[in-house]
Amino acid sequence: MTAQSVTGIEACVFDAYGTLFDVSSVAHGARDALGGQWQALSDLWRTKQLQYTWLRGLAGHHADFWQVTGDALDFAMTTLNIADADLRDRLMHLYLGLSAYPEVPETLRRLKAGGMKLAILSNGTPTMLESAVRNAGLDNLFDAVLSVEEVGVYKPHPSVYRLASDRLRISPEKICFLSSNSWDAFSAKAFGFRVLL
């Protein structure tokens, strides 16, 4: 693989969960209660969370990401035979305080200092995203924090990606989209964004 220069970019738009914020940090933060099951719970929770967004998008039955996250956690806990209402509440609370990956703050600051517009485009609710950004100390770095709640459907629907282009007033080919999720990156590229995985 060769390195290529990315030119003509005016904005970097980031997926939130799994890209900027470490979703496994939630279950890891409760490993005192979960023991050796923390990773299995984390993986199953995330997988089911995404499946529920896709199913809701296809069926046209939108519910916000906080509800979907809780439903997915219920599935994961039931599957792993964890019946503990207090632990469920603790895990949901921890989700509001997700940790950013270590390299994220400095990378964003460097991009911002270089004059790049920055945005988040996420399935998360506005409240969830605001909490994650604040907890990670990333306040004042983003020109926009965009939630699918504005369009009422989850990624990978094209209207979600259009939201970023419209809000930033930048044409898709001048936006670099960054996501750790290949399905998200593929859909953003299909919309017209330049994409980095």
C-alpha positions in Angstrom: 0.0 0.0 0.0 1.4 3.4 -0.9 0.7 6.7 0.8 -1.2 9.2 -1.2 -1.7 12.9 -0.7 -5.3 14.0 -0.1 -5.9 17.4 -1.7 -8.8 19.7 -2.2 -10.3 18.9 1.2 -12.1 21.6 3.1 -13.6 19.5 6.0 -13.0 16.3 7.9 -16.2 14.6 9.0 -15.8 11.8 11.6 -18.0 9.0 12.6 -18.2 9.0 16.4 -18.6 5.5 17.9 -15.6 3.2 17.2 -13.8 6.0 15.3 -13.3 8.9 17.8 -14.8 7.1 20.9 -13.8 3.7 22.2 -17.1 1.8 22.7 -15.3 -1.0 24.4 -14.3 1.4 27.2 -17.9 1.1 28.6 -17.8 -2.6 29.4 -14.1 -2.3 30.3 -15.1 0.3 32.9 -17.4 -2.2 34.5 -15.1 -5.2 34.4 -15.1 -5.4 38.2 -18.7 -6.5 37.9 -18.5 -8.3 34.5 -15.2 -10.1 35.1 -14.1 -12.2 32.2 -17.4 -11.5 30.4 -16.7 -7.8 29.7 -15.2 -8.3 26.2 -18.0 -10.7 25.2 -20.6 -8.3 26.4 -19.0 -5.4 24.7 -18.7 -7.2 21.3 -22.3 -8.5 21.4 -23.7 -5.2 22.6 -22.0 -3.3 19.7 -23.0 -5.9 17.1 -26.6 -5.9 18.1 -26.7 -2.1 18.4 -25.7 -1.8 14.7 -28.1 -4.5 13.6 -31.0 -2.8 15.3 -30.2 0.5 13.5 -30.1 -1.2 10.2 -33.3 -3.1 10.8 -35.1 0.0 12.0 -33.9 2.0 9.0 -35.0 -0.7 6.6 -38.4 -1.2 8.3 -39.0 2.6 8.7 -39.5 2.3 12.4 -37.1 4.9 13.9 -36.3 5.0 17.6 -33.4 7.1 18.9 -30.0 5.7 19.5 -30.4 5.8 23.3 -33.3 3.4 23.1 -31.5 1.2 20.5 -28.4 1.2 22.7 -30.5 0.0 25.7 -32.3 -2.6 23.7 -29.0 -3.9 22.4 -27.6 -4.0 25.9 -30.7 -6.0 27.1 -30.1 -8.5 24.4 -26.4 -8.9 25.2 -27.1 -9.2 29.0 -29.8 -11.8 28.4 -27.7 -13.8 26.0 -24.8 -13.9 28.5 -27.2 -14.7 31.4 -26.5 -11.5 33.3 -29.5 -10.4 35.2 -28.6 -7.3 37.1 -30.7 -4.1 36.8 -28.2 -2.0 38.7 -25.4 -3.1 36.4 -27.5 -2.3 33.3 -28.1 1.2 34.7 -24.3 1.6 35.4 -23.4 0.5 31.8 -25.9 2.9 30.2 -24.5 5.7 32.4 -20.9 4.8 31.4 -22.0 5.0 27.7 -22.5 8.8 28.2 -18.8 9.0 29.3 -17.1 7.2 26.5 -13.3 7.6 26.3 -11.8 9.0 23.1 -8.9 7.0 21.6 -5.6 8.4 22.8 -4.5 9.9 19.5 -7.8 11.7 18.9 -7.4 15.0 20.8 -4.0 15.9 19.3 -5.1 14.9 15.8 -8.2 17.1 15.9 -6.2 20.0 17.3 -3.7 19.8 14.5 -6.3 19.6 11.9 -8.2 22.6 13.4 -4.9 24.6 13.7 -4.4 23.9 10.0 -7.7 25.6 9.1 -9.7 22.4 8.5 -13.4 22.4 9.3 -14.3 19.5 11.6 -17.6 17.7 12.2 -19.0 14.6 13.7 -21.7 12.7 11.8 -23.2 10.0 14.0 -26.1 7.8 14.8 -26.0 9.1 18.4 -28.6 11.4 19.8 -27.6 15.0 20.4 -27.4 14.4 24.2 -25.2 11.4 23.8 -22.9 13.1 21.5 -22.7 16.3 23.6 -21.8 14.2 26.6 -19.1 12.2 24.8 -17.5 15.3 23.3 -17.5 17.0 26.7 -16.2 14.0 28.6 -13.3 13.6 26.1 -12.4 17.3 26.4 -13.1 17.9 22.7 -15.3 21.0 23.2 -14.8 23.9 20.8 -13.0 21.7 18.2 -16.0 20.9 16.0 -17.8 23.2 13.6 -20.8 20.9 13.8 -21.9 17.8 15.8 -24.5 16.2 13.6 -27.0 13.5 14.7 -29.2 11.3 12.5 -32.1 12.5 14.6 -32.2 15.6 12.3 -33.3 13.3 9.4 -35.0 10.5 11.4 -33.1 7.6 9.8 -29.8 5.8 10.5 -26.7 5.4 8.5 -26.2 4.2 5.8 -29.2 6.2 4.4 -27.9 8.9 1.9 -29.9 11.6 3.7 -27.5 11.2 6.7 -24.4 12.0 4.6 -26.2 14.8 2.9 -26.8 16.4 6.3 -23.0 17.0 6.7 -22.6 18.5 3.2 -25.7 20.7 3.7 -24.8 21.9 7.2 -21.1 22.7 6.4 -22.1 24.1 3.0 -19.3 22.1 1.3 -19.8 19.9 -1.7 -19.3 16.1 -1.0 -16.0 15.8 -3.0 -14.4 18.4 -0.7 -15.3 16.5 2.4 -13.0 13.8 3.8 -15.1 11.2 5.8 -13.3 9.1 8.4 -14.8 5.9 9.9 -13.6 2.7 11.5 -16.7 1.0 10.0 -16.3 -0.3 6.5 -20.0 -0.2 5.7 -20.1 3.4 6.8 -17.1 4.4 4.8 -18.5 2.6 1.7 -21.8 4.4 2.0 -20.1 7.8 2.5 -18.0 7.2 -0.6 -21.1 6.2 -2.6 -22.6 9.5 -1.6 -19.5 11.3 -2.9 -17.3 11.9 0.1 -13.6 11.2 0.0 -13.0 8.5 2.5 -10.3 7.3 4.9 -10.7 4.1 6.9 
